[in-house]
């Protein structure tokens, strides 16, 4: 056994054929056990395994104790009355502790009161438990506020049964009661605008943020859309239908700033798109154009122009055919283009049918594979058969399959008649 100098050098200890490197104390200040052992031996390594096992167990036990101490401290602060009330409703307390443990520590909660309101609407015990587990904040909402919210949402729901189903699916949206006044004003505004109750109830859950806006902000955005629609050549008679369709397709347009709308429309006009072409893009993109910015749109246009080797006029025509060239970022377009080229498609084919770039790479791979399976070669034809929704493609696929399986009738061939 030989140990080197104590002054900053490593100490080598040789025992049998196992060599152990013990690092100096100056290098071990930040280690948990202040000892790092490198086993370099080839034989009898099992001699050190018990030591490593002990260190590992020590660390695991320490972590467990810290977690246990934290858990017990949190549980000790929980409101015992709240816990008992939730147990009576068969609520899984563990789920709440994982999701929102702070709710259980609140001094004032309304478990029984909120459960009663839900049950009066027709929710059974399991539904109440499910709602509380998904949205623990429900038990800290004032019952009066919940009753007001219930009456407001019922004004756009068919009945209480439908409302209970909406609450089960979107409990967070329903129990966000602090925006009640804004919700009430916006629901009234959207009704006056002509939106049907079914659309409003869907927006309350899928796009609840637009109801948190002050109604004046939403009104200003609607007025901006209306004025631009008319300025771009839209008719007064069609404006209401156009606006309602736009809102039902993309309600998040109301979260944008009016200045963003103006900037994006001006960008398109500076790029030689006519007013009617801009209006067409606005409708085709379902308002998503307002979620873009001129810088990214410019990059996408330049990318498409370079790839397809086209003039400004040809580029405009491509964008009108496929607004995705304007909407998707360069990395997305590049990836989709590469995928098509990888499976044998040409740039000219894609240029003739640019709408294929609206499909994700996964969808393109699936559809090409399916068509290849029945012997249909897209590489020598058009890409139109790849386009469309899932329903459109399935219809196209069915026609191609039927056509390829149908026997060719030859009137000159002799009839094969069995005796």
N, C-alpha and C positions, 0 to 999 in steps of 0.2 A: 504494500500500500504506500503510495507516494503522494504527498500534498504539496503543491507549489506555494509560492510566496503569498502572504495575506494581503499584500498591497495592490488591490485592484485586479489581480490575476484570477483566472479560473482555477478551480481546484479539481484535479483529476484523481479519482479514487478507483483503484482496480481491485475488484474482489472476484476471485476465480477467473472466469472468462467474461464477466459482466463489467462494463466500464460505465461509470456514472459521472456526469458533468454537473457540478454544483456551482451555480452562478454566485458571484459575490453579492453581499447585502445591498450595495449601491444600485444593482440592477434589479433588485427584487422588491423595491419599496412599494410598487403599485400592484403587486400580485396578492391574491386572496390569502394564501397560506404562507406568503413570503418565501416560497421555495419552489424552484422549477427544476425538475429532474429530467434529463435527456438520457434515455436508455439506448446505449449504442452496442450493447452486447448481443451476441448471437445465440448463446446458450443460456438456459435457466432464466429467461425473462420473467417467468412466473413468480420469481422471488419478490419482484417489486409490485406485482399486480394487487396484492392486498393493500399496499400503501395507497396506490392510485384509487382503488375502490373506496377506501376510507375517506380520502379527500373529496371524491365525487359525492358520496353520501352526505358528507358534512355540508357541502354546498347546497345540495338538494334540500336537506333538512332545514337549513337556514332560510332558503326561499319559501319553503312551506310555512315556517313559523311566521315570517313576515306577512305572507298572504293571509294566514289564519288570524293573525293579530289585527290586520286591516279589516278583514271580513267581520270579525266579532265586534270591532269598534263600530262599524257601519250598522250592523244589526242592532247593537245596543242603543243606537240613536233613533231607530225606527219607531214610528207611532204604533203602539200595540193595538189600539182600537182600530186603526186602519187595517192592520194585518188580519185581525180577527174578522172584520167585515168582508175582506177579500176572500178569506178562507171559506166563509159561509156561502159565497157565490161560486166556489170551486175554481177560483182564479189561481193560475200557476204563479206563485210568488217568485219563484226562481227566474222566470222570464222577465219580470219587472225589475228584479235586482240586476239582471244583466243589461237590460235596456235603459232604464231610467231610475237608478236606485235612489236618487235624491227625492223623488216624489214620495217615497215611503217615510221620509223623515219630516215631511211637512206637518206642522202642528195642527192645521185645519184642513180636513179633506171632506169630500161629500160622496162617499162610496154608495151608501144606501139611497141617498136622494137621487143621484145620477142613475143608479140601477132602476129605481122606480120609474123615472121618466122614460127610460128605454123600454121597460117592460110595458108601460102604458101604450107605447107605440106598437107593441106586438112582438118585441124581441124576447126570445126565451132565455132561460138561464145560461145555456151554453153560448148563446150569441153575446150576451152581456159580458161573460168571462172573456170571450175572444176579443171583444172591443177593448176591454181594459188591458189585456195583455199586449195588444198592438199599439195602444195609445194610452199609456199610464197617466198622462196629463189630464185625461178626462175626469179623474177623481178630484182634481183641485179646481175645476171650473165651478163657478157659482151656479147653483141650480136655476136661479132666475135667468141668468144669461143663456143657459142651455135651453130653457123653455122658449125664450125669444128666438134663439137660433132655429129651434125646431119649427116654430110657426113660420119663420121666414123661408126656410127650405121647403116646407110643405106647400108654399104658394107657387112653387114651380115643379112639384112632384105630383104624380097621379094620386097617390094615397100614402098612408103611413107604412104600408108594407114595402113599397118601393124605397121610401126614405130609410128604413132600417137596413135594407140591402146596400144602399149607398154609404151609409155610416160604417157598415162592416167592411166595405171595400176601401173606403177613404176616411178613416176615423180622424186622422190629423186635420184634414180640411174642415170637417164639421166642428171639431172642438177648438178651432182657432176663433174663439168668440170675441177676442179683443178688437176685431175689425168689423163688428156687427153693423155699425152705422154706415160705413163705406159699402159693405155688402148690400145693405138695404137700398141705398141710393143708386148703386150700379145696377142692381136687378131691375129697379123701376126704370132706369134709363134704357137698358137693353130691351125691355118690353116695349117701351115707347118707340124704340128704333125698329121693332118688327121681328126680333128674334123670338122663336117659339120656346115654350117652357122646356121642351125636351132638350133643346140646344143649350139653354141657360143652365139647366141642371147638370148637363154633361160638363159644361165649362166650370161650374162650381167645384167640381172634383178634379178634373184633368188640368185646369188652368186657373186654380184658385187665386193665384197672385194678382190677376188682373182685377179682382174684386176688392183687393186691399188698397188699390190706388184711390185717391180722391176722385170723385166722379167728374170733377172739372178737368182733370188730366185726360181721362178717357174721352170726354167730349171734345177736347181740343184735338186729340189724335184722330178722331172720327172726322172732324171738320177738315183736317189736313188731307185725309184720304179722299174725301168727297171733292174738295176743290181741285186736287191734282187729277182726279178721274175726269172731271169736266174739262180741265185745261188740256188734257191729252187727247181730247176728242170723244170722250164717252158721252152718251146721251142722258138727259135728265130722267127719261122714262126707265132706263135700265140701271140707273145708279143704285137704287135700293137693293135690287136683286144681286148686283155685283158685290156690293158691300157686305151683305148678309152672308153670301157664299164665301167671301174672303175671310170673314170673322169665324165662320164655322169650321173652315179648313185650317186656319192658323190664328187663333185668338191671341197668341203671344206677340203679335204685331203691335198690340196696344202697350206693350212694355217698352217699345222703342221711343226714342226722342224724335220730335218733329223735325229737328235739324238733320237727323240721319236720313230720313225719308227724302228731304230736299237734296242732300248731297249725292245720294245714290241715283236719283232720277236725273240730276244735272250731269253726272258722269256718263250715263248712257247717251244723253243727248249730245254731249261733246264728242262722243265716239261715233257720231253720224247716224245713230238710230233715230228714226222718225218718231213722231208722237204716237202714231198708231202701233208701231213696233214696240215701243216702250210699254204701252198699255197692254199689248199682247203678252210681253214678258212678265209684266206685273201679275197678270191673271194666271199664266202657266206656272209661275213659281209660287203661287199661292201666298204671296206676300213675304216669302222668305228672302226676297231680294233686299228687304230692309234690314236684315240681320247681317248683311255683308258690309264691306267697306270698299271705297274706290281703289285703294292700294291692292288688295287681294284680287279684285275683279280684273284690274289691269294686268297683273301677273298671269292670271288664268287665260286671258285673251291672247297675250303674247306667246304663251306656251302653245296654245292651239294653232296660232298663226304659223309658228315655226315648224310644228309637227306636220301639219297638213299642206304647207307650202302654198298658202292661198292669199288672195288680195283682201283688202279691207271689206269689199262688197261680199266676197265669198264667205269671209269670216262672219259677217252679219247674218248671212243666210244660214250658216251652220248653227249659230247661236239661237236663231229663231226656231230651227228644227229641234235643237237639243240645248235647252237652257242650262243643263248641267255643266256645259262648257264654261258658263259664267259663274255658276254657283259653287261648284266643287273647287277645292284648293288644288294647286299644282301637284303636290305629292299624291293626292287621291287619283287625279286624272292620269298621272304617270303610271301608277300601279295598275290601273284598269287597262290602260293601253298596252302595257308590257304583257299582261296576262293574255290578251287577245292575240298579240303577235307571237307569243310563246306557243300557242296551240295551232299556229299556221295561218292565221288571218293576216291580210295585208292592210297597209295604211290606206290604200285606195278604197278597199271594202269598208273600212271604218268611216272614212270620209263620206261615202255614199249613204251610210246608215249611222250617223253619229249618235242617235238616241240609244245605241247599245251601251254607250258609256254611262248611262244612267243606272245601269245594273251593277250590283256589287260583284266582285271577283268570284265569290262563292256561288252566286246564282248563275253566272256565266259558265263556270266549270260544270255545275250540275246539269244545265240545259244542253251544253255541248256533248257531255257524256251520254245523256239520254238519247240525243239524236244520233250519235255515233253508233249506239247499240242496235239501232234498226237500219244501219247502213246509209244514213243520210249524211252526205258530205257538204258541210257548210263552206269549206275552204274554196270550193269551185263555184259557189253561188252567192246569194245575197244573205246578209245578216238579219234581214227583216224577221225571219222566223224565230230569232232569239228574243225579240223585243216584246214589250207588253207586260201586263200583270201576270200573276200566276195563272189566273183563269184564262187569260188570252193565250198564254203559251200552251196550256194543256189542250185547249181547243185546236190550236195549230198542230200540235204534236199528234192529236187524234186523227186529224185529216191526213197528215203525211203517212202515218202508220197504216191507215185504211187503204190509201192509194197504193202503197208499196205491197200490201198483201193481196190486193184485188187481182185476180188472174186476167191476163190480156185475152180478149175474145177475138178469135180468128174465124170469120164467117166462111172461109174457104176450107177450113179443116173438116175432115170427115167426122161424123157423129159416131161415138163409141157406144153402140147399143148391144147390150147383152141379150143372148137368146133366151 
